[in-house]
């Protein structure tokens, strides 16, 4: 599979069938926003917190002062970036107003409004100037991009020279035995729990479909290189169910 095929495959996976993926993703996350954090913990057995912590460590060596968190969701990664790296400013951007409402509530509760701010926007056309951020991060979001290569190009555009892109994304294990249990869990158990908790079974069917379709490993790195980034590397985590990708402008 080449990177273009992989990008095209995940772009065709949508939560609700026909129509533009961006609008469907926005609709889906607005619908599940109140249940999102609970489902994240349940789906990953809480390991997603550790995954984010490992991703943050990748950024420590560049000590970023200004960070853009793309597909920021309910703000968990933005808050973790703040707590670990103590940057001057973090901007979170997301399609879903429902998710951003949850993120703002969390940040206000922690008294972090002066450091972490949020805005609604599309990663296909980031409303930021070129060469603005020391780091750009995405946690569990790139598979939701309507046009994956375009999203990478936009993130590279707003990075400063020497800045780092750090992507944390779910992936599929390669070991056949582990894959059998993984498929059972993601294809059957998660949709059932998701339907009961959020009322939107389609959203939690979309999840494993989008993970299976998104480019992984070297294919994902090639998308980064195509966007003009260098030093692209990846590290698989927890038997391959999550991967950290990094690259430098």
N, C-alpha and C positions, 0 to 999 in steps of 0.2 A: 504494500500500500504506500503510495507516495503522499506527501503532505497535502497536495491539492485535493486528492481523492478524500483524504480524511476530513479536511475542512468542509468539503461539500457534503459528506455523509452526515456530519453532526448538524449542519445547517438545515438539513431536511427533516430532522427530528424535532417535532413541535408538540407542545402540550395538548392542543385541542384540534389537531388535524389541519385543514386548509386555512390559508391566510398567512399574513406576515408574522414571522417568528417573534420579532421585537414586541409587537403588541400582545401576542399571546403570552409571552414571558412576563410582561408587565401585569397582565390580568391574573396570571397564575400566582405570582408572588403577592399581589394585593389580597388575593383570596386566602392564602395560607399564612400571611404574616403573623397573626396572633399565635399560631401553632408552630411557627418555624423553629424557634430555639428548642422547644421540647422535642421536636422530631429530629433535629440535628443530634442532640444528645442520645436519643433512643437509637437512631440508625447506626451511630458510630460507637455506641456504648461509652460515650464520653471521650473517646480517643482523639476526636477532632481538636480538642483543646491542646493536646500534646503536639499534634501535627502543626498547628499554628505556631506553637512555641519554637519548634524546630525551624520553621520558615523565617521567623523573626531573627533567629541567630544568624542566618545567612546575610542579613542586612547590617549586622553590628559593625562589620569591618569598615563600612563606608560612612557610618554615623550620620545618617540622613537628617537634614534639618527640616526639609519640606517633603511631605509624603502625600501621594495620591492613592487612595484605596478605591479601586474600581469594582463595581458590583458589590458595594459595601454591605448591602443587606441590612441586618439589624445591628451592625456596628461592632460585632465581637472582635473582628480582626483589627479594626481601627483602635479600639480600646487597648488591645493587647500590644499593638505597636507603640502606643503612647506609654504604657506602663513599663515596657522593656527598653525602649530606645530614647524616650524623653525628647522627641523632636520639638522644634519651634511651632510647627503647624502640621496638622493632618486634615486633608480634605477627602471626604467620602462622597462618592457619586453612585447613584443607582437609578434604575428605571422606575422602581415601584415606590409610590408615595406611602403605601401601607408599611413597607419595610423601613422606610426612612422615619416614619412616625415612631416606630419601635426603637430605632437607633437613637433618635433625639431624646426619647424618654430615658434611655439608659445613660446617655452622656450627661443629661441634666442631673440625674440622680447621683452621679459621681462628681459633679461640679467641674466638668471638663469642657464646658462650652467655649472657653476662651482659646483652647488648643485644637479641639476637634469640631469641625463644621461639616454640614452635609448639604448636598444639593441634588435635585432631580435632574437627570440627563442621560443621554445615550452614548455608550462607549464608541459607537460608530462615528460620532462627531463630537469629540470632547470639547467643551466650551472653555478651553484653556490655551494659553499661548505656547508656542514652541519653547523647548528648553526651560521648562518651569520647575520641574521637580527633581529632587535628588534620588528619589525612589518611587516606583509605581508598583503596587501590589494588587493581586486578585486572588481571593480565596473561594474556591468552588464556584467560579463564575464564568470562565471562558467558554465552557460548553454551551452556555446560554446565548452567546453572541450570534447575531444573525449572519454576520460575515466574519469569520474567524481571522482571516489574514488582514482584513481592514481594521479589525480591533487591535491587532498587534501593531500595525503601522501607526495607529493613533496613539497608542501608549508609548511607542518609541519616539514619536514626534514631541510629546510633552516632557520626555526625560531630558535632563541636562547631560552634556557629554561627561562620561564617566559614571553616570547614574546607573542604578540597577533596577531591572524588572524582576520581580519575584512572583511566580504563579504557583499556587497550591491547588491541585485538582485531583478529583477522584479518578481511579483507574481500575482496570480489571486484572486480577491475578492470573499468572500464566501457568501455575501448577494445576494439573487437571483435578486433583482431589479437592484442593482448596477452592477451585473454580466451581465445583459442583455445589458445595455448601454456600458459596457466595451467591450463585444464581438462585438457589432456593430462598435465601434471605432477601435478596434485592427484588426478585421478580414476583414473590408471593407474600412474604411476611410484611415487608415494608409497605406495599400498596394497601394491604388490609389495615394495618395500624394507621397509616396516613389518612385513609378514608374515614376511620372512626374519629380521629382526633381533629382533622381539618375539614372534613366533609367534601374533600376534593380528591377523589381517587385517581383522576387523570394526572394530577400533578405528580403523584408518587409512582405512577406507571412511567411517566416521562423520565423520571430520575435514572433508573437503570438503563433505559434506552439511550439516553444522551451520554451516559458514561461509556457504554459499549461503542458508541459511534465517534466519540471525540478522539482526535489524534493523540497517540501516546508515545513516550520514549523519544527516539530519534525523530519521529515524524513531527512531534511538537517542537522539538528544537529547530527543525528546519523552518518552521513558520517564523520563529524568532529571528533566525538568520536572514530570511527573506525580507524581514522588516528593517534590516540594517543593523541588527544587534550582533554582538560577538561574545566570545567566552561562554557560550551556551552549554549548560550542563543540567543533568537531572539526577534525582535520587529517589528510588522507590522506598516506600514506608509500609510497615505492617503487612507483610506478605504480598505487597503489590497493590493494595486497595487504595492507596493514595500516592501521589508523586509530587515532589517539589522541583520546579524548573526555575533556573535563574539565567540571566544574560545581562550584558553590560553594553551601554551605548558608547 
